[in-house]
Amino acid sequence: MISTRGRYALRVMLDLAENETGSYIPLKDIAARQDVSKKYLEIIVKDMVAGGLITGASGKGGGYRLCRRPEEYSVGEILDLMEGSLSLVACLATDTNECPRKSACRTLPMWTEYDNMVHEFFYSKKLSDLMDQPDNGGTQQE
């Protein structure tokens, strides 16, 4: 399950992309447009800055902005940073797959296939693709 942390990070990224003017965008403006607590977004954007998704500046004229163009971000990289592994089962959450039953596990191929589908889906979606989606009249349940 994708947490509010991952979903809100996507919303912040979309907000920054859609309101890009070349200047930093104050977090209070993002919080107001997204109807999310500014305090909660402060925690999220801190990790987004540390992860290299966005850049921030403090003081007058400060706020946040994207480091790259929207078409250069995949949804997968955003979710991976905010959520950690998106793997459904623990044995696929790391590249090493240290499970002692690996060679005898009859379900591992199914989990691997599912994991690959999820990875491919989210990494094939770009932030710019989400910008082209209708806003559903504000009825999103985030």
VMD Tcl script that builds the backbone (N, CA, C; Angstrom):
set m [mol new atoms 426]
animate dup $m
set s [atomselect $m all]
$s set {name element resname resid chain x y z} {
  {N N MET 1 A 0.843 -1.174 0.000}
  {CA C MET 1 A 0.000 0.000 0.000}
  {C C MET 1 A 0.892 1.242 0.000}
  {N N ILE 2 A 0.552 2.194 -0.815}
  {CA C ILE 2 A 1.273 3.468 -0.853}
  {C C ILE 2 A 0.716 4.346 0.267}
  {N N SER 3 A 1.582 4.849 1.112}
  {CA C SER 3 A 1.166 5.660 2.257}
  {C C SER 3 A 0.834 7.093 1.831}
  {N N THR 4 A 0.286 7.848 2.783}
  {CA C THR 4 A 0.026 9.266 2.514}
  {C C THR 4 A 1.329 9.987 2.202}
  {N N ARG 5 A 2.406 9.542 2.791}
  {CA C ARG 5 A 3.720 10.148 2.544}
  {C C ARG 5 A 4.078 10.100 1.060}
  {N N GLY 6 A 3.915 8.957 0.444}
  {CA C GLY 6 A 4.195 8.813 -0.982}
  {C C GLY 6 A 3.196 9.573 -1.840}
  {N N ARG 7 A 1.936 9.491 -1.484}
  {CA C ARG 7 A 0.902 10.189 -2.261}
  {C C ARG 7 A 1.060 11.702 -2.164}
  {N N TYR 8 A 1.349 12.197 -0.960}
  {CA C TYR 8 A 1.536 13.638 -0.796}
  {C C TYR 8 A 2.791 14.119 -1.497}
  {N N ALA 9 A 3.834 13.303 -1.511}
  {CA C ALA 9 A 5.048 13.683 -2.240}
  {C C ALA 9 A 4.741 13.860 -3.726}
  {N N LEU 10 A 3.940 12.962 -4.278}
  {CA C LEU 10 A 3.536 13.108 -5.683}
  {C C LEU 10 A 2.727 14.386 -5.884}
  {N N ARG 11 A 1.856 14.690 -4.939}
  {CA C ARG 11 A 1.054 15.906 -5.047}
  {C C ARG 11 A 1.923 17.158 -4.971}
  {N N VAL 12 A 2.933 17.137 -4.102}
  {CA C VAL 12 A 3.869 18.272 -4.006}
  {C C VAL 12 A 4.608 18.428 -5.324}
  {N N MET 13 A 5.091 17.319 -5.863}
  {CA C MET 13 A 5.824 17.368 -7.136}
  {C C MET 13 A 4.943 17.920 -8.249}
  {N N LEU 14 A 3.705 17.465 -8.309}
  {CA C LEU 14 A 2.772 17.969 -9.325}
  {C C LEU 14 A 2.496 19.452 -9.128}
  {N N ASP 15 A 2.302 19.855 -7.885}
  {CA C ASP 15 A 2.040 21.259 -7.595}
  {C C ASP 15 A 3.214 22.128 -8.038}
  {N N LEU 16 A 4.427 21.678 -7.729}
  {CA C LEU 16 A 5.613 22.433 -8.141}
  {C C LEU 16 A 5.716 22.505 -9.658}
  {N N ALA 17 A 5.407 21.411 -10.331}
  {CA C ALA 17 A 5.487 21.386 -11.795}
  {C C ALA 17 A 4.429 22.292 -12.416}
  {N N GLU 18 A 3.219 22.222 -11.905}
  {CA C GLU 18 A 2.117 22.983 -12.500}
  {C C GLU 18 A 2.167 24.469 -12.176}
  {N N ASN 19 A 2.859 24.843 -11.123}
  {CA C ASN 19 A 2.932 26.250 -10.720}
  {C C ASN 19 A 4.320 26.842 -10.903}
  {N N GLU 20 A 5.135 26.187 -11.713}
  {CA C GLU 20 A 6.515 26.611 -11.948}
  {C C GLU 20 A 6.553 27.965 -12.658}
  {N N THR 21 A 7.328 28.880 -12.058}
  {CA C THR 21 A 7.506 30.207 -12.649}
  {C C THR 21 A 8.978 30.574 -12.755}
  {N N GLY 22 A 9.847 29.667 -12.306}
  {CA C GLY 22 A 11.265 29.983 -12.239}
  {C C GLY 22 A 11.674 30.445 -10.857}
  {N N SER 23 A 10.692 30.758 -10.022}
  {CA C SER 23 A 10.950 31.182 -8.642}
  {C C SER 23 A 10.628 30.038 -7.692}
  {N N TYR 24 A 11.089 30.174 -6.470}
  {CA C TYR 24 A 10.738 29.198 -5.445}
  {C C TYR 24 A 9.276 29.388 -5.052}
  {N N ILE 25 A 8.617 28.288 -4.749}
  {CA C ILE 25 A 7.208 28.318 -4.367}
  {C C ILE 25 A 7.117 28.068 -2.865}
  {N N PRO 26 A 6.524 29.007 -2.125}
  {CA C PRO 26 A 6.416 28.837 -0.670}
  {C C PRO 26 A 5.609 27.591 -0.306}
  {N N LEU 27 A 6.057 26.895 0.733}
  {CA C LEU 27 A 5.380 25.678 1.166}
  {C C LEU 27 A 3.960 25.969 1.641}
  {N N LYS 28 A 3.746 27.144 2.217}
  {CA C LYS 28 A 2.392 27.486 2.666}
  {C C LYS 28 A 1.418 27.538 1.488}
  {N N ASP 29 A 1.901 27.961 0.322}
  {CA C ASP 29 A 1.049 27.996 -0.863}
  {C C ASP 29 A 0.718 26.583 -1.349}
  {N N ILE 30 A 1.723 25.726 -1.327}
  {CA C ILE 30 A 1.514 24.331 -1.728}
  {C C ILE 30 A 0.530 23.671 -0.770}
  {N N ALA 31 A 0.752 23.858 0.524}
  {CA C ALA 31 A -0.115 23.259 1.544}
  {C C ALA 31 A -1.564 23.722 1.365}
  {N N ALA 32 A -1.752 25.012 1.087}
  {CA C ALA 32 A -3.104 25.545 0.903}
  {C C ALA 32 A -3.763 24.957 -0.342}
  {N N ARG 33 A -3.030 24.905 -1.445}
  {CA C ARG 33 A -3.608 24.354 -2.688}
  {C C ARG 33 A -3.916 22.871 -2.552}
  {N N GLN 34 A -3.075 22.156 -1.827}
  {CA C GLN 34 A -3.235 20.706 -1.704}
  {C C GLN 34 A -4.080 20.303 -0.497}
  {N N ASP 35 A -4.462 21.274 0.319}
  {CA C ASP 35 A -5.264 21.021 1.510}
  {C C ASP 35 A -4.599 19.976 2.408}
  {N N VAL 36 A -3.300 20.200 2.652}
  {CA C VAL 36 A -2.498 19.321 3.497}
  {C C VAL 36 A -1.794 20.193 4.534}
  {N N SER 37 A -1.633 19.676 5.723}
  {CA C SER 37 A -0.955 20.402 6.792}
  {C C SER 37 A 0.460 20.810 6.362}
  {N N LYS 38 A 0.777 22.090 6.567}
  {CA C LYS 38 A 2.120 22.579 6.247}
  {C C LYS 38 A 3.163 21.851 7.091}
  {N N LYS 39 A 2.850 21.568 8.343}
  {CA C LYS 39 A 3.781 20.849 9.225}
  {C C LYS 39 A 4.108 19.467 8.667}
  {N N TYR 40 A 3.095 18.765 8.178}
  {CA C TYR 40 A 3.328 17.433 7.614}
  {C C TYR 40 A 4.155 17.533 6.333}
  {N N LEU 41 A 3.857 18.540 5.500}
  {CA C LEU 41 A 4.622 18.720 4.268}
  {C C LEU 41 A 6.075 19.092 4.563}
  {N N GLU 42 A 6.334 19.797 5.662}
  {CA C GLU 42 A 7.718 20.139 6.016}
  {C C GLU 42 A 8.562 18.879 6.186}
  {N N ILE 43 A 7.991 17.858 6.791}
  {CA C ILE 43 A 8.690 16.582 6.993}
  {C C ILE 43 A 8.950 15.915 5.645}
  {N N ILE 44 A 7.947 15.927 4.798}
  {CA C ILE 44 A 8.047 15.266 3.490}
  {C C ILE 44 A 9.061 15.969 2.596}
  {N N VAL 45 A 8.985 17.296 2.492}
  {CA C VAL 45 A 9.888 18.006 1.583}
  {C C VAL 45 A 11.337 17.947 2.049}
  {N N LYS 46 A 11.551 17.813 3.340}
  {CA C LYS 46 A 12.923 17.659 3.840}
  {C C LYS 46 A 13.569 16.422 3.219}
  {N N ASP 47 A 12.835 15.323 3.201}
  {CA C ASP 47 A 13.348 14.087 2.596}
  {C C ASP 47 A 13.458 14.209 1.081}
  {N N MET 48 A 12.564 14.968 0.475}
  {CA C MET 48 A 12.607 15.161 -0.973}
  {C C MET 48 A 13.836 15.985 -1.376}
  {N N VAL 49 A 14.185 16.974 -0.563}
  {CA C VAL 49 A 15.393 17.768 -0.813}
  {C C VAL 49 A 16.629 16.887 -0.628}
  {N N ALA 50 A 16.662 16.137 0.475}
  {CA C ALA 50 A 17.806 15.259 0.748}
  {C C ALA 50 A 17.965 14.203 -0.345}
  {N N GLY 51 A 16.857 13.771 -0.922}
  {CA C GLY 51 A 16.894 12.763 -1.982}
  {C C GLY 51 A 17.143 13.325 -3.366}
  {N N GLY 52 A 17.271 14.639 -3.479}
  {CA C GLY 52 A 17.591 15.259 -4.760}
  {C C GLY 52 A 16.424 15.432 -5.709}
  {N N LEU 53 A 15.193 15.329 -5.205}
  {CA C LEU 53 A 14.032 15.528 -6.072}
  {C C LEU 53 A 13.715 17.005 -6.268}
  {N N ILE 54 A 13.877 17.769 -5.192}
  {CA C ILE 54 A 13.573 19.198 -5.239}
  {C C ILE 54 A 14.697 19.955 -4.554}
  {N N THR 55 A 14.675 21.254 -4.730}
  {CA C THR 55 A 15.635 22.126 -4.059}
  {C C THR 55 A 14.841 23.156 -3.262}
  {N N GLY 56 A 15.407 23.590 -2.167}
  {CA C GLY 56 A 14.727 24.550 -1.312}
  {C C GLY 56 A 15.603 25.733 -0.995}
  {N N ALA 57 A 14.955 26.839 -0.675}
  {CA C ALA 57 A 15.651 28.056 -0.246}
  {C C ALA 57 A 14.844 28.681 0.872}
  {N N SER 58 A 15.534 29.178 1.891}
  {CA C SER 58 A 14.828 29.800 3.007}
  {C C SER 58 A 14.899 31.317 2.883}
  {N N GLY 59 A 14.096 31.970 3.708}
  {CA C GLY 59 A 14.088 33.427 3.715}
  {C C GLY 59 A 13.100 34.012 2.728}
  {N N LYS 60 A 13.185 35.337 2.578}
  {CA C LYS 60 A 12.284 36.039 1.664}
  {C C LYS 60 A 12.496 35.517 0.241}
  {N N GLY 61 A 11.410 35.164 -0.418}
  {CA C GLY 61 A 11.496 34.607 -1.765}
  {C C GLY 61 A 11.835 33.128 -1.768}
  {N N GLY 62 A 11.855 32.526 -0.579}
  {CA C GLY 62 A 12.202 31.116 -0.465}
  {C C GLY 62 A 11.032 30.199 -0.725}
  {N N GLY 63 A 11.325 28.932 -0.699}
  {CA C GLY 63 A 10.326 27.902 -0.938}
  {C C GLY 63 A 10.992 26.716 -1.601}
  {N N TYR 64 A 10.282 26.088 -2.531}
  {CA C TYR 64 A 10.774 24.882 -3.190}
  {C C TYR 64 A 10.533 24.950 -4.679}
  {N N ARG 65 A 11.343 24.188 -5.407}
  {CA C ARG 65 A 11.140 24.035 -6.841}
  {C C ARG 65 A 11.787 22.726 -7.288}
  {N N LEU 66 A 11.375 22.271 -8.447}
  {CA C LEU 66 A 11.917 21.037 -9.008}
  {C C LEU 66 A 13.364 21.230 -9.408}
  {N N CYS 67 A 14.138 20.166 -9.352}
  {CA C CYS 67 A 15.529 20.199 -9.808}
  {C C CYS 67 A 15.627 19.933 -11.307}
  {N N ARG 68 A 14.625 19.262 -11.846}
  {CA C ARG 68 A 14.610 18.866 -13.259}
  {C C ARG 68 A 13.252 19.179 -13.870}
  {N N ARG 69 A 13.147 18.954 -15.149}
  {CA C ARG 69 A 11.871 19.127 -15.838}
  {C C ARG 69 A 10.938 17.970 -15.463}
  {N N PRO 70 A 9.632 18.200 -15.454}
  {CA C PRO 70 A 8.674 17.154 -15.057}
  {C C PRO 70 A 8.819 15.842 -15.836}
  {N N GLU 71 A 9.166 15.915 -17.106}
  {CA C GLU 71 A 9.294 14.693 -17.913}
  {C C GLU 71 A 10.547 13.888 -17.560}
  {N N GLU 72 A 11.406 14.439 -16.715}
  {CA C GLU 72 A 12.626 13.740 -16.306}
  {C C GLU 72 A 12.468 12.990 -14.978}
  {N N TYR 73 A 11.306 13.105 -14.354}
  {CA C TYR 73 A 11.033 12.388 -13.105}
  {C C TYR 73 A 10.100 11.223 -13.398}
  {N N SER 74 A 10.425 10.051 -12.867}
  {CA C SER 74 A 9.471 8.947 -12.941}
  {C C SER 74 A 8.722 8.870 -11.613}
  {N N VAL 75 A 7.482 8.435 -11.687}
  {CA C VAL 75 A 6.694 8.226 -10.477}
  {C C VAL 75 A 7.412 7.209 -9.590}
  {N N GLY 76 A 8.035 6.209 -10.208}
  {CA C GLY 76 A 8.742 5.180 -9.461}
  {C C GLY 76 A 9.853 5.730 -8.594}
  {N N GLU 77 A 10.650 6.657 -9.119}
  {CA C GLU 77 A 11.748 7.195 -8.311}
  {C C GLU 77 A 11.215 8.007 -7.134}
  {N N ILE 78 A 10.112 8.702 -7.338}
  {CA C ILE 78 A 9.514 9.489 -6.266}
  {C C ILE 78 A 8.987 8.558 -5.165}
  {N N LEU 79 A 8.240 7.537 -5.578}
  {CA C LEU 79 A 7.687 6.597 -4.608}
  {C C LEU 79 A 8.776 5.793 -3.910}
  {N N ASP 80 A 9.792 5.378 -4.643}
  {CA C ASP 80 A 10.888 4.631 -4.012}
  {C C ASP 80 A 11.573 5.465 -2.930}
  {N N LEU 81 A 11.799 6.745 -3.202}
  {CA C LEU 81 A 12.440 7.600 -2.213}
  {C C LEU 81 A 11.563 7.741 -0.972}
  {N N MET 82 A 10.286 7.945 -1.185}
  {CA C MET 82 A 9.397 8.232 -0.067}
  {C C MET 82 A 8.908 6.988 0.662}
  {N N GLU 83 A 8.787 5.888 -0.044}
  {CA C GLU 83 A 8.212 4.673 0.541}
  {C C GLU 83 A 9.250 3.619 0.880}
  {N N GLY 84 A 10.424 3.720 0.308}
  {CA C GLY 84 A 11.354 2.606 0.402}
  {C C GLY 84 A 10.946 1.604 -0.668}
  {N N SER 85 A 11.202 0.358 -0.454}
  {CA C SER 85 A 10.874 -0.656 -1.451}
  {C C SER 85 A 9.360 -0.761 -1.666}
  {N N LEU 86 A 8.959 -0.897 -2.908}
  {CA C LEU 86 A 7.549 -1.124 -3.225}
  {C C LEU 86 A 7.236 -2.609 -3.371}
  {N N SER 87 A 8.190 -3.460 -3.045}
  {CA C SER 87 A 8.000 -4.897 -3.177}
  {C C SER 87 A 6.907 -5.384 -2.239}
  {N N LEU 88 A 6.117 -6.309 -2.740}
  {CA C LEU 88 A 5.008 -6.862 -1.979}
  {C C LEU 88 A 5.487 -7.857 -0.918}
  {N N VAL 89 A 6.565 -8.554 -1.187}
  {CA C VAL 89 A 7.080 -9.551 -0.247}
  {C C VAL 89 A 8.501 -9.181 0.180}
  {N N ALA 90 A 8.834 -9.515 1.411}
  {CA C ALA 90 A 10.121 -9.118 1.991}
  {C C ALA 90 A 11.315 -9.675 1.222}
  {N N CYS 91 A 11.182 -10.878 0.677}
  {CA C CYS 91 A 12.345 -11.482 0.019}
  {C C CYS 91 A 12.749 -10.740 -1.260}
  {N N LEU 92 A 11.879 -9.877 -1.781}
  {CA C LEU 92 A 12.227 -9.106 -2.975}
  {C C LEU 92 A 12.503 -7.640 -2.667}
  {N N ALA 93 A 12.446 -7.277 -1.385}
  {CA C ALA 93 A 12.628 -5.882 -0.999}
  {C C ALA 93 A 14.065 -5.401 -1.172}
  {N N THR 94 A 15.006 -6.342 -1.259}
  {CA C THR 94 A 16.405 -5.976 -1.500}
  {C C THR 94 A 16.893 -6.733 -2.730}
  {N N ASP 95 A 17.979 -6.275 -3.305}
  {CA C ASP 95 A 18.526 -6.920 -4.501}
  {C C ASP 95 A 19.125 -8.295 -4.213}
  {N N THR 96 A 19.505 -8.544 -2.967}
  {CA C THR 96 A 20.226 -9.778 -2.662}
  {C C THR 96 A 19.341 -11.005 -2.489}
  {N N ASN 97 A 18.076 -10.855 -2.125}
  {CA C ASN 97 A 17.144 -11.969 -1.916}
  {C C ASN 97 A 17.837 -13.087 -1.122}
  {N N GLU 98 A 18.012 -12.864 0.153}
  {CA C GLU 98 A 18.763 -13.759 1.035}
  {C C GLU 98 A 17.933 -14.931 1.573}
  {N N CYS 99 A 16.755 -15.149 1.086}
  {CA C CYS 99 A 15.882 -16.195 1.623}
  {C C CYS 99 A 16.521 -17.580 1.463}
  {N N PRO 100 A 16.587 -18.353 2.559}
  {CA C PRO 100 A 17.180 -19.694 2.464}
  {C C PRO 100 A 16.335 -20.658 1.622}
  {N N ARG 101 A 15.086 -20.340 1.401}
  {CA C ARG 101 A 14.209 -21.199 0.601}
  {C C ARG 101 A 14.155 -20.766 -0.865}
  {N N LYS 102 A 14.963 -19.817 -1.227}
  {CA C LYS 102 A 14.919 -19.256 -2.581}
  {C C LYS 102 A 14.917 -20.341 -3.664}
  {N N SER 103 A 15.798 -21.299 -3.572}
  {CA C SER 103 A 15.904 -22.322 -4.624}
  {C C SER 103 A 14.719 -23.281 -4.631}
  {N N ALA 104 A 14.005 -23.399 -3.516}
  {CA C ALA 104 A 12.884 -24.331 -3.441}
  {C C ALA 104 A 11.522 -23.638 -3.423}
  {N N CYS 105 A 11.506 -22.331 -3.444}
  {CA C CYS 105 A 10.245 -21.587 -3.330}
  {C C CYS 105 A 9.477 -21.617 -4.643}
  {N N ARG 106 A 8.315 -22.228 -4.606}
  {CA C ARG 106 A 7.500 -22.338 -5.819}
  {C C ARG 106 A 6.692 -21.076 -6.088}
  {N N THR 107 A 6.593 -20.186 -5.099}
  {CA C THR 107 A 5.846 -18.943 -5.313}
  {C C THR 107 A 6.735 -17.774 -5.727}
  {N N LEU 108 A 8.050 -17.907 -5.558}
  {CA C LEU 108 A 8.968 -16.804 -5.871}
  {C C LEU 108 A 8.826 -16.295 -7.313}
  {N N PRO 109 A 8.686 -17.173 -8.320}
  {CA C PRO 109 A 8.524 -16.647 -9.682}
  {C C PRO 109 A 7.286 -15.754 -9.837}
  {N N MET 110 A 6.200 -16.112 -9.155}
  {CA C MET 110 A 4.990 -15.293 -9.224}
  {C C MET 110 A 5.230 -13.931 -8.580}
  {N N TRP 111 A 5.840 -13.927 -7.377}
  {CA C TRP 111 A 6.112 -12.662 -6.707}
  {C C TRP 111 A 7.086 -11.803 -7.513}
  {N N THR 112 A 8.056 -12.428 -8.123}
  {CA C THR 112 A 9.029 -11.706 -8.944}
  {C C THR 112 A 8.343 -11.076 -10.150}
  {N N GLU 113 A 7.461 -11.824 -10.793}
  {CA C GLU 113 A 6.725 -11.286 -11.944}
  {C C GLU 113 A 5.867 -10.098 -11.529}
  {N N TYR 114 A 5.167 -10.243 -10.419}
  {CA C TYR 114 A 4.329 -9.148 -9.919}
  {C C TYR 114 A 5.190 -7.927 -9.579}
  {N N ASP 115 A 6.295 -8.149 -8.881}
  {CA C ASP 115 A 7.206 -7.076 -8.513}
  {C C ASP 115 A 7.715 -6.340 -9.757}
  {N N ASN 116 A 8.063 -7.093 -10.785}
  {CA C ASN 116 A 8.533 -6.487 -12.036}
  {C C ASN 116 A 7.446 -5.661 -12.708}
  {N N MET 117 A 6.199 -6.137 -12.677}
  {CA C MET 117 A 5.083 -5.382 -13.281}
  {C C MET 117 A 4.883 -4.047 -12.559}
  {N N VAL 118 A 4.913 -4.078 -11.228}
  {CA C VAL 118 A 4.733 -2.853 -10.447}
  {C C VAL 118 A 5.874 -1.876 -10.733}
  {N N HIS 119 A 7.099 -2.387 -10.725}
  {CA C HIS 119 A 8.264 -1.544 -10.998}
  {C C HIS 119 A 8.153 -0.910 -12.379}
  {N N GLU 120 A 7.857 -1.716 -13.381}
  {CA C GLU 120 A 7.748 -1.214 -14.751}
  {C C GLU 120 A 6.631 -0.182 -14.872}
  {N N PHE 121 A 5.503 -0.439 -14.217}
  {CA C PHE 121 A 4.372 0.494 -14.271}
  {C C PHE 121 A 4.770 1.863 -13.722}
  {N N PHE 122 A 5.299 1.895 -12.500}
  {CA C PHE 122 A 5.610 3.175 -11.878}
  {C C PHE 122 A 6.804 3.874 -12.518}
  {N N TYR 123 A 7.776 3.131 -12.991}
  {CA C TYR 123 A 8.931 3.762 -13.631}
  {C C TYR 123 A 8.644 4.197 -15.066}
  {N N SER 124 A 7.574 3.693 -15.656}
  {CA C SER 124 A 7.223 4.133 -17.008}
  {C C SER 124 A 6.358 5.402 -16.983}
  {N N LYS 125 A 5.786 5.719 -15.836}
  {CA C LYS 125 A 4.974 6.927 -15.678}
  {C C LYS 125 A 5.875 8.090 -15.300}
  {N N LYS 126 A 5.729 9.175 -16.017}
  {CA C LYS 126 A 6.500 10.391 -15.731}
  {C C LYS 126 A 5.619 11.402 -15.013}
  {N N LEU 127 A 6.236 12.281 -14.269}
  {CA C LEU 127 A 5.499 13.346 -13.595}
  {C C LEU 127 A 4.688 14.143 -14.613}
  {N N SER 128 A 5.260 14.366 -15.775}
  {CA C SER 128 A 4.557 15.115 -16.826}
  {C C SER 128 A 3.303 14.379 -17.302}
  {N N ASP 129 A 3.292 13.037 -17.236}
  {CA C ASP 129 A 2.092 12.277 -17.600}
  {C C ASP 129 A 0.949 12.593 -16.646}
  {N N LEU 130 A 1.263 12.755 -15.376}
  {CA C LEU 130 A 0.231 13.048 -14.384}
  {C C LEU 130 A -0.314 14.464 -14.553}
  {N N MET 131 A 0.498 15.350 -15.075}
  {CA C MET 131 A 0.054 16.726 -15.308}
  {C C MET 131 A -1.033 16.773 -16.366}
  {N N ASP 132 A -1.054 15.788 -17.234}
  {CA C ASP 132 A -2.031 15.752 -18.317}
  {C C ASP 132 A -3.362 15.148 -17.893}
  {N N GLN 133 A -3.456 14.662 -16.660}
  {CA C GLN 133 A -4.668 14.018 -16.174}
  {C C GLN 133 A -5.664 15.063 -15.698}
  {N N PRO 134 A -6.969 14.803 -15.881}
  {CA C PRO 134 A -7.965 15.730 -15.314}
  {C C PRO 134 A -7.909 15.690 -13.797}
  {N N ASP 135 A -8.314 16.774 -13.155}
  {CA C ASP 135 A -8.220 16.848 -11.695}
  {C C ASP 135 A -9.411 16.214 -10.984}
  {N N ASN 136 A -10.335 15.634 -11.695}
  {CA C ASN 136 A -11.493 14.951 -11.120}
  {C C ASN 136 A -12.364 15.868 -10.257}
  {N N GLY 137 A -12.312 17.140 -10.537}
  {CA C GLY 137 A -13.171 18.083 -9.835}
  {C C GLY 137 A -12.921 18.181 -8.335}
  {N N GLY 138 A -11.696 17.858 -7.923}
  {CA C GLY 138 A -11.359 17.974 -6.500}
  {C C GLY 138 A -11.927 16.858 -5.657}
  {N N THR 139 A -12.302 15.740 -6.250}
  {CA C THR 139 A -12.908 14.656 -5.475}
  {C C THR 139 A -11.912 13.581 -5.105}
  {N N GLN 140 A -10.628 13.860 -5.190}
  {CA C GLN 140 A -9.615 12.871 -4.858}
  {C C GLN 140 A -9.673 12.543 -3.375}
  {N N GLN 141 A -9.452 11.284 -3.060}
  {CA C GLN 141 A -9.395 10.810 -1.674}
  {C C GLN 141 A -7.946 10.524 -1.339}
  {N N GLU 142 A -7.189 11.524 -0.998}
  {CA C GLU 142 A -5.761 11.343 -0.690}
  {C C GLU 142 A -5.581 11.382 0.790}
}
mol reanalyze $m
mol bondsrecalc $m
mol representation Tube
mol addrep $m
